[in-house]
Amino acid sequence: MKNKILLWLDIFSSHFGMAKLLQDNEDMEIFTIIDVNQGKEFYEEQNLINFSKKWNYRDCFDSTQTKPNLQYLEEIEKKYELNFWKIIFSDINFHKYNEYHKFKYNEILIIIEQECRFFEKVLDEANPDFLIIKTTDFHRNYLLTEICRAKKIKILMLTAARLANTASISSQSDKIDHELDKKIENKIKINSFNEMREYFKNRSKSNQKAIQSAGMNYPNYKKIFPAINWITKIVDSKFGESYDHYGVTRLKAIFHYFSYSIKGRMRKKFIDKNFNRKINLDKKFLFFPLHVQPERNVDIDAPFYSNQIETITNIAKALPVDCKLFVKEHP
């Protein structure tokens, strides 16, 4: 009997190549959920992979629905042991970080309801043995993963490791599956602290000169043409139909870009003027490095500690009188 795989594909997904490799080397059925706003045509027209069936995630929404079915949502919470509000508040679109649209109570729950109905339909039709998915970074793929977990569908989540050129596959991001960890090929032989330090040094991401992130270390001049392309071509009439783009316009996007840039400069000026550069390491202290936010490691993995100011305050309240708390701003 063939194994059945459900594959989550988005526009940046390396899983498409993995699916091609699996199809060429294994006898299995491959189903896919496609999560793209632009670029859907590629997945529709490609003939590299013969999917048993494809579903477009963004086709699951019905704009005519005006009220959520709370009874259905309550049943789904119990059925799959979910906490919807914990999932909702972990998403950048529904949280305070969204500068473009403030979602209302009914809006959010209608989206969640329609997603749950869609995921249940897909899982009933595909009846997969495995879910292959990237690290869950939005509520939608996290929700699918947790439903699959409750249904005892094996989750294979590819997560980039902290060491360059390596990754891990596990059922949950940033957690090790012990049955996989027992494999000999996963073992690293290190006999001393110096060997360990050298191992990490040689695999530092900073040594990957050929690969650059598009983030803070990426030169501004290299962002110009992608930005022009995004504003002139990608932000079209259909762009705003997806809930994660509600309220986004070209003018607002340009305004927020310059606003963030000015605020960033002001914060840096304040930090350079007021923060300590040297600390006394001879006295007792605790160290708390701030995480960048929004970020899945805080908002999804530690939802009850996502208010870092509150967390720091509570740590400070719990310290002995002779101990200090050093807080380091994220670069």
N, C-alpha and C positions, 0 to 999 in steps of 0.2 A: 504494500500500500504506500502510495506516494506521501511524503511529508508536504504539508501546506504551510506556506510562509506568507505573512502579511507584512508588507514593506511600506514604511512612511517615507515619502519623497518630497523634498522641497527644492527650491531653486539652487541652493548651495550644496545639495546632498551628494556625498561621495558614495552613497548606498546604491546609486544607479549602476555604477561600475561593479560593485560587489554582486548585485543581482545578475548582471551579465556573466560574471565568473561562475556563480552558482548554477545558472541555467546551462552553461557549457559543460559543467563537470558533474552535476548531480541531477538525478531524475526526481523532480519535485514540481509542485504547482506554486506559482508566485502570483499573489494578489497585491494590489497597491492602492494606497490612499495618496492622492497628489495634493499638496498644499502649496500652491503658487498663485500669485495675483497676476503677474505677467509671466509669459513663458510656458503657459499651459499647452500651447500648440505643439511644442517640442515633444512632450510626453504623449500627446494624442497621435502625432504623425510618425514617431520613431518606429523602426522595425528591428531594432537591435535585440529587444527583449519581447518575448511573446507572453504577455501577462494573461493569466486566466480571466481576470476581470480588473477594471480600473474604476475608482470612484474619485470624484473631485470634491475635496473637503468643502470648498467655498460654495458649492452648489447646494449645501444642506440647509441654507438659511431661507426662511420665508418672511418677507418684510410685511406681510399682511397680518401676522399675528400680533395682537396688542396686549395680551395678558399671559403670564406664564401659568402652566398647570402645576400648582404647588403639590398636589397629591402625587402626581407622577414623579416630581423631583424628590419628594420625601421617600417614595418607594425605591427610587434609584440609590439614594444615600444609604438606605438600610441594606439593599440587595448587594451592593458592592463595597459596603463599609467605607463610604466616602465622607468627607467633610467639605461641602461645596464652598463655604465662605473662606476656609483656609486656602483652598485652591484659587478662588477668585482674587483674593487679596495678594496672591503671589505673582499675579500677572501685571506687567508694566502698563497694559492698556487700561485696566480697571483701577489702578492705584493712583496715588497722588502725582506720579511722574508724568502722566499724560497731560500735556499742555494744550492739546487741541480739542479734546472732548471730555466732558464730565458725564460719565454714564449714570443713568438713573437705575433705581432698584429693579423695575420691570424689564428694562433693557438688558441688564446683565443676566437675569434669570431666564429670559426668553432665549438668549444666546446659548446658555448652558443646557437648557432643555432640548433645543434643536440639535445641539452637538451630541447629546446623550442618545437621542433617538437615532441619529445618523450612525454613531458608533455601534449601537446595538444591532442595527440593520446590517451593517458591514460584517460584523463578527458572526451573526447568524448565517449569513450567506456564505462567507468564506470558511468558517469553522476552522481557523488556522491552528497549527501546532506551535508556531513560533511567531513572535512579533519582532521584526528587525527595525530598529529606530535609532536616531541620533540621541545625544544628550537632550533630555527634555528641558526646554527653556521658555516655553509658553504654557499657559494653562491647558490649551487644547491637546498638545501631544502628551502632557503629563496626565491629563484626564483619561485619554485612551490607554496609556500604560497602566494606570491603576485599575481600570476596568478589566484589562487583560490579566493583570496579576490576580484579581479576585476570581476570574474564570479559570485560573490555573493554566493559562497560556504562557509558555516559556518566553521570557523577554531577553533579547540579545541587544544590549545597548552599547554602542560604540562611544567611548569617551576618551578624549585626548588626555594623555598622562602629563604629569608635571615635568617629565623628562622629554627632551626633544626627540623626534622620530619614533616615538612609542605611543601606544594606545592600549586601552584595556576593553574587554568585552565582559559585561556583567549584567545582572538583572536590575541593577539600580546604580545611578551615577555616584561616583566617589565612594562606593562600597565594594569590597572584594567578595566574590563568590568563592567560598572555601574549597568547593569541589574542583573548581578550575585552578585555584592557587596550588593545589597539590601536584599539578603536572610538573614534571622535571624540567621541561623547556621554559617554564616560568621562573625558575629559580636563578638567583644571581649570587655568585660566590664572591663574598668580600670578607677578607680576613683581618682587616685593621681599619682604624679610623681614617688613616691617610689614603688607603685604597678607596674607601667610600667617598672621601672628599674629591679624589681624582676622578672617580666614576661620574659624580654629579657635575663636576667642572667640564668634563669632555662632552657631556650631553646637555649642556646649558642651551636654552633657546636663544640666548644672545649670540651664540656661535653660528646660528643658521643665517648666514649672510644673504643667501639666495631668497629667503622668504621674509617678507615684511608685512606687518599688520597694517591695516588701514586706520589704526587708531592714533594715539597721541604722538607716536614717534614717526608717523608717516609725513613726509614733506607736504606742505600746503599746496605747492605748485602742482603736485601730482593728483590733488583732489579736484582741481578746477574742471577738467574735461568730464570726469564722471558726474560731478555736480550739475554741470550744464545739461548733460544727457538726461539726468534724473528729472530736472525741472522741466525741460522742453518735451521729453518723450514719455517718460514713465508716468508722471502725474497727468493722466488723461481723465476723460469723463467717467471711466469705469474704476479708476483708482480709489475713489472715495466710497464705493459701494461696499467694500469690506470693512467690518467693524473695527479692525485695527488701524484703519485709515480715516475714520470718521473725523471730520473737521479739518483735515489736512488740505491746505491750498498752497500754491506756489508762494504767494505773498507771506503767509504765516510761516512757512518753512524758512524763507530768507530772513524774516524778522527774528525768529527764534535762534537761528544760527549765529547772527551777530549779537543777540542778547546773551547767549551762553558764552560767547567769546569774551564779551566785556565783563560779565560776572566772574568768569574764570581768572581774568587778569586782576580784578579787584580782590578776589580771595587770595591769590598768590601774593599780592602786595601786603595784605593783612598778615598772612602767615610769615612772610619774610621779616616783617617788623616785630611781631609779637611772640612767635613761637621760640622755644628753646632749641638751640642747636647742639648743646653739650649737656649731658646729664651725669649725675654722680652715681656711678655703678657700685660704689662701696657700701651703699645703704640698701636696705630691703626695698624691693619694688616689684610690681607686676607690670607686664607689658601687654598693651592691647593695640594691635594694628588695625586701623579702620579699613573696612572693605569698600570697594567702589559699589555704588548703587545707582540704578537698579542692576541686580546681578543674581543669577539663579542660586549661587552658593549661599546667599543670605535669604533671599525672598522665598525660594522654594524649599531649600534644605533646612532652613531654620526660621520658619515663618513667625514664630512667637518671639524671636529676637531680632527681627528686621529693623526695629527702631533702635539704632545703635547708640543714640544719645541716652535713651532710657536704659539700655543695657549697661553702658558705662557708668551711669549714675548709680544703678543697683550694685555694681561691682564695688564702686567707691564706698558705698554705705556699709559693705560687708568686710572691709579691710581692717586689720589690726591698726592700732593708733600709730605704730612705729613703721608703717609700710606705706609707700606712695604708689600711685597708679600713673604710669606713663602711657599716653595715648599718642600714636603716630598717625598723622594724616596720610591718606593714600596719595601717591604722586599724581 
